[in-house]
């Protein structure tokens, strides 16, 4: 009887031990599960099409492109290229690496908080990270943001390990993590300033200089190793970030809702962060420095050289979770799990929203884009269904050409109408974008049927807004047989003026 009672009493302790000993694994599994739900629902958008066109190139062609554009994404493109060479380039395949990276970030957040607070808070922190809408949002995007978040989270964890036991292998691991963070997002190197604060505070307490010297060597190594890409990126900046402006109070107000992926969840995190002042001082310093120092540095630098865009600061999300987790430092495990559950429930509407088909169009969610998303998938299916052998296709305006062409080439290959008015492909141009023929009025040719795809809604007046030479060429050579709005684009069928389609063979 006594043995039975003892066995029953030990059951909760065994379950607790299993949970806490495998805290990092449970956090990673939770992030994998949550991040995979609905991964195919959001439609690929412009930035993901950049990843697709870059990663599908041969390595020499990718290298040539990076000399001219998007060098800051070169590491991500290389990794994605290697990945799709193994598993293919389907939609879930190109997004799975981001899910894996975000799961790794959840594990690193857990280990960081285990060092700072203990295993109970570590598990809660990893789960809190996993239920944030923003982590799901970027776990489901084929871009380098999740890789950067993972590297930043790993860098914070490895720094604490190296400071605790300053072995050269640990400092090398830290150097690698911060180098990857810099290659994934050059702005993430501002985290080194936060780490300097943490290291400096440790020196102030213990007056131990060797740790400072070793950190400085590792941090300098990361900067040196990322130096080449920083130099190339600085040369390319004018063509890529010309649209950024100096941030002000409105951008600061939008920052935390964007970093959480939800205004309500951001409010909850801020409340938890405020309550964490009662937690361990070192943990408070690590979390607060990891959020406030990079934000301050990037905000200040952006007054002279604009680099500020809220999603470029996603790498501070792990530190924000570390800071917020301090509120549970003195709570039992059940209370910690309950807190995570409350945040998860608060975020349910935004979890649904970030999985809507057009969710990826807005790079500042929960602040939505006023423009309707372009459904390349719906357009592609419609064009593929209605096209006939011998048809041609044209995309207008020219600046939107590459988005349609990249999607159609990715999904349909050569099984589509012949493309007209393209002077050079993106690979030939060594850019993300192909080069359009300057004389569209001449190059549209005399195909029996020409599919014109225009960005926006033009179904009631298909040719309105075209330049005079293009409009004149169309009117002289073609008549409009049909115009159909297809969720963000208009698909127009133009039939050669000398061609006649009787009632027995209407245009499809």
N, C-alpha and C positions, 0 to 999 in steps of 0.2 A: 504493500500500500504506500509506504513511504517513498519507495523507488519510483512509483507511478506519479506521485505528486511532484517529486523532484524533476522527473522527465518533462512533465507539463510545464513546470515553472521555467525550465531551461529553454523551452521552445521559442518564446519571444526574444530571449537573449541571442539564440542562434540566428534567428531571422535578422535581428539587428546587426549582428556581426557580419553576416553575408552582405547586407546592404552597405555597410560602412567600409568593409574591406575592399569591395569592388565598386566604390563610389564613382570612380572615373569611368568605368565601363558602363554602369547604369546610366550615367549622364550622356555618354556617347550614343548608347542605344536609344535613349529617349529622343535625342536630336535626330538620329537617323530615321526613327519612326515618324516623328512629327514633320520633319523636313521632306519626307518622301510622299506624304499625303497630298494628292492633287498635283503632282509634279508636272503632269502633261497639260493641265488646264490653261495656265497662262500662255498666251501666244508669244512666239519669239518676236522680239522688237529690234529696233535699229542697232543697239549696242551688241546684242547677241548675234546679230547678222555679221557684225565686225569680227566677232570671235570665230564664226563659222567660216567666213571667207578666208581668214588668216590661217586657221588651223588646218584647213583642207589642202593647203598648198604644199608642194615639195619643200624640203628644208632649205635648199638654195634660194627658192623664190620667196620664202618667208624671211630669210635673212636680208634679201634685197629690199623687201618692203620695209623692214624695220629701220633701214638706213634713212628712210624718208618720212615715215609716219608711225606713231603709236609704239615707239621704243619702250615706253613705260609699261606696256602690256606684253613685252616680248617673252618673259619667262612663262607667263600664263599661256600664251599661244603655243609655246614649245611643248609644255606639259600636256595641253589639250591635243596637240598634234599627235604626240606619242600615245595618248589614251585612245583616241579614235582609230588609230592604226591597229589597235588590239581589239577593241569592242565595237567598232562601227560608229557612225555619226547620226544615229537616230536622235530624236528630241530628248528622251530620257537619258540616253547615253551621254550627250554633251552636258547635261545638267548634273549628273550623278557626282562628278568630281567636286562640285560645290557643296553638295550634301555631305560628302565625306570630309571635306575640309572643315565645315561647320561643326560636324560631330567631333573632330579632333580639337576644335576650339573649346567645345563644351567640356571635354576631358581635361584640357589644360586649365580652364577656369576652376574646375573641381579640385585639381591638385594644388593650384595656387591658394585657394581658400582653405584647403586642408592644412597647408603650412602655416597660414596666418591665424586661423581660427580653430582648427581641429576637424576631424572627419565628419562630424554631424553637419556642420555648416558647409563643408566642402560639397557634400551630396546635394544639399539644398541649393547651393549656388549653381551647380551644374544643371540642375533641373530648371531653375529660374531662367538661366540662359536659354535653355531649350524651348521654353514656352513663350519667349518673346516673339511677337509677330515679325519683327525685323530679321531675326535669324532665319525664319522660314522663308521670308521674302528673298533674301540673298542666297540661301541654300538652293533655291530653285532658279537661279539665273546663271547662265553660262558666261560669267565674267570673273575677273580676278578678285572681287571684293571678299568672297569667303576665304580664299587663300590668304589674303592679307590679314583678315581677322584671326585666322588660325595661327599665322606666323607671329602676330602681335601677342596673342594669348600665350603661345609657347615661349616667346621671349620674356614675358613677365614671370612665368613659372621658372624658367631656366635661370633667370637672374637671381631669384630667391634661393634656388638650390646652390648656385655658385657662391653666393654670399655666405651661405651656411657652411659649406665645405668647399673652399676655393681650390679645387683641382683644375688642372689645365684642360682636361677633357670637358668639364662643365662649362668653362669659359668659351671653349671652341664651339660647343653646342649653342650657347647663347649668341655667339657671333654669327653662326649659320642662320639661326632663326631671324635675327634682325636684318641680315642681308636679304633673306627671302622676303621679309616684310617690305624692305626698300624697293626690291625689284617688282613686287606686286603692286605697290603704291608708294611712290617716292615721298608723298606727304607723311607716310607712316614713320619716317625717320625722325619726325618731331617727338616720337616716343622716347628717343634717347635723352631728351631734356628732362622728361619725367623720371627716367631711370637715374639720371644724374642727381636729382633731388633725393631719391631713395638712398643712393649710395652715399651722398653727402651727409644725410641725416645719420646713417650708420657710423660714418667716420666721426661725427660730432659726439656720438655717445661713447665710442670705444677708442677713438684716436688710433685706429688700425689702418696704416697707410697702404699696406700691400694690396688690400682688396680694392682700394681706389685706383691704384696703378693698373691692376689687372683688368678692372672694368674699363678704364680709359683705353687700354690697349685693344680690348675686344670691341668697344664701341667705335674706335678709330678704324679698326679693321673692317667693320661693317660699312662705314662711310667710304673707305677706299675701294672696297669691292663693288659698291654700287656707283662709284664715281663715273665709270664709262657710260652707264645708262643715263645718269643725271646730266652729263654733258650733252649727249645726243638729244635727250628730252628737252633741255633748255633751248637747243637750236630749233626743235620742232614746235615749241610752245605756241608761237604766234599763229600757227595754222590749226591748232587744236583747242586751245583754251582762250581764244580771242574773245569769247562770249562772256567770260567771267568778269565780274566787277568787284570793287572793294566792298566787303560786308559791313553791315551796320546793325543796329538794334533789331530790325525785323528778322534778319538772318539768325541772330542769336536766339530769338524767341522760337523760331522754327526748328532749332537744332535738336533738342531733346525729343520732341515728338517724332522727328525723323529717325533718330538713333534708336528709338524704341519701336517704331513702326505703328505707333498708336498714341494719341494724345492722353487717353485714360491710363494706359500702362506707363507712359512717361511720368504722369503725375504720381502714380504708385511708387515708381523707382525713386523719384525725388523725395517723397515722404520717407521711404526706407533709408535713403542715404542720409537724410537729416537725423533719423533715429540712430544711425550707426555711430554718432559721436560718443555714445556711451560704451562702445566696444573698444577692443585693444587699440592703443595709439598707433602702433606700427602698421596694423592693417588699415587703419583710417588714412594714414599717410600714403601707403601704397595705392589704395583705391583712388583717393582724391587727387594725388599727383598724376596718376594715369589718365584721369579725365581732364582736369583743369589745365595742366601744363601744356599738353599738345594743342588744346583748343585755343589757349591764350597765344601760343607761339604762332599758330597758323593764322589766327585772326589778325595779329600784329603784322606779320609778314605780308598778308594779303592787302593791307592798306597801300603798300607800294607795288607789290607784285601779286595780283589776285590769284589765289590758289583755293579759295574757299568755296566749297560745295558740300552740303551736309553729308552726302553719302561718301565723300572722300575721307570723312572722319569716322567711318564705321569701325575702324580699328580701336577706338576707345570703348566700344561696347563691353568687352571683357572686363575692363577696369571699372566701368559703371556698375556691372553686376557684382564685382568684388566689393565695391564700396557699399552698395545696397545690402549685401549679405551680412554686413556687420550688425544690422538691426536684429538678427536672429542669434547673435553670439551667445546669449544667455538663455535662449529658449530650448525646450526639449525637442527631440526629433519630430514628434507629432505636430507640434506647433509650427515648426519650420516647413514641413510638408503642407500643412494647412495654408500657410502664407503663400507658398508657390501655387497652390490650387486656386486661391483667390485671384492672384495675378493672371493665371491661365484663363479663368472664367471672364475676367474683365477684358481680356484680349481676344475672346472668341469672335466678335464681329469683325475685328481687323484681320484675324487669321483667315476668315472667309473671304474678306475683301482682297487680300494679297494673292489669293488663288483665283480670282476672277480672270476671264480671258484677257482683258486689257490692262491688268494690274501692272505689268512691267513697263507700260508706257510712261508712267509717272516715276521719275527718279527721285521725287521728294515726298513719297507717300508718308503720312496720310494727306498731304496736300496734292490734290489731283490735277492732272493736266486738263485744260479746257478743250483740247483737241481730242476727237474720238480716235481710238486706236485703229491702226491699219491691220485688218485681218488678212495677212498674207496667205494663211492657210485656206480661208474661204475663197479668196480670189484665185489662188492656184488651182483649187478643185474645179471652180467654175470655168476657168480658161481651158484646163485640161479636158474637161467634159465636152466643151463646145467646139474646140479647135478641129480643123480638118487638115489632111496632108496638103502642103503647098501654102498654108497660111503664113503670115508674117506677124511680128509683134513689135510694138514701140512703146516706150515709157516716157511720160512727160509729167512734171518738168524734169529736165536733165539731172538735177541734183538728187531727185528721188529714184533715178534709174537704177542705181546700184542695189538699193534695198530690194526691189522687186526681182531684179535679175539674180541676186545672191540666193534669195529664197527659192525661186523656181529652179535654178541650177542645182541647189542642194536637194530638193525634193523630187525633181523630175528629170534631171540630167538633160539628155538630148531629145527626150520624148516630149517636145513642145514646139510651138511655131518658131520659125526662123527669126532671129533678132536682126533688126535693121537699125541703122544710125548709131552704131557703136564703132568708134574709131579704133580703140584699143581695149582689150580686157583689163581687169584690175591687175592680173598677174603681169601682163605686158607693160602696164603703166607703172608697176612696182608701187602700187598704192592700194588702199582699201577700196577705192572707187575706180570703176572703169572710166574711160574717156569717151565722151559723146562726140559725134560728128557735129561740127559747127554749122554746117549747112543742112538742117533737117528738111527744109523744103525740097532739096535735091535728093537726099538719100532715102526718102520714104519709098521711092521706086514705084513700081506698077504691079504689085502683087494683086492677085484676084481678090483676096480678102486680107485686110490688115486689122489686127487687134490693137487698139490704142488704150493704154492704161494711164489714167490721170489720177494723181493724188487729190483727194477731196471729192466733193459732190458736184457732178456736172451732168447728171442724167437728163435734166430738162433743157440744157443748152450745151451740147457736147463740145462744140468748138469755141465757145465764148472764152475769152481770156488768152487764147493762143496768140503768139506773135503774128504780125501781118503776113510774112512770107510763109509760115507754116499753115496758117488758116487758108491762105489763097491756094497753096499746093493741094491741100485736102479737098477744097471745093472743086478744083479743076479735075482732080483724078478720081475722087471717091464720092460716094453718097453714104450717109449714115443709115445703116440698116437697123441698129439697135443700140441702146445705151442703158446700162443697168448699174445702179449704185450697189456696191458690194462692201459694206462695212468699212468705211474709210477711204475707199477708192471707187472710181467709176470705170467700168469695163465697156468699151465702145467698139462695136464692130463696124468697120467701114468696108464697103464693097466697091470694087472698081466701077467707075461710071459706065464702062462699056459692057459690064457684066449684068445679066438679068437673072433674077431668081424668081421663077414663077411660083404660083401657089402650091405646086407639088413639091417644091424643095425650098422651103423658107429658111432664112438664116437661123442658125441655132444659137 
